[in-house]
Amino acid sequence: MITPIEQLRSISGEAHGLPSLERTYLGEQSIFGAIFQSAIRNVKETNADAVEAQYLLATGQLDNPAALQIAQEKEGMALELLIQLRSKALEVYSELNRINL
């Protein structure tokens, strides 16, 4: 039996456990920190899913071998997103340092 494709989820706000803007400005946590923590958590979760799929395939418990490839692609995409977020944050930081006040 073919399993349906998961629905896309929003990457903003409360959908991923990010703090609301009211709490962010009160100093609980910066929105940038929350985004990076969410991205790191996503990488860890997708990595665990890929490792589990590898184990299940190696032990012969995985019914659908394509599930391993899907899990590995999700892991790669999550890692690539985290790398891009880091690169953009560093780019913005260096640009802000170049501004003369």
Buried (B, 14 or more C-beta within 10 A) or exposed (E): EEEEEEEEEEEEEEEBEBBEEEEBEEEEEEBEEBBBBBBEEBBEEBBEBBEBBBEBBEEEEBEBEEBBEBBBEBBEEBBEBBEEBEEEEEEEEEEEEEEEE
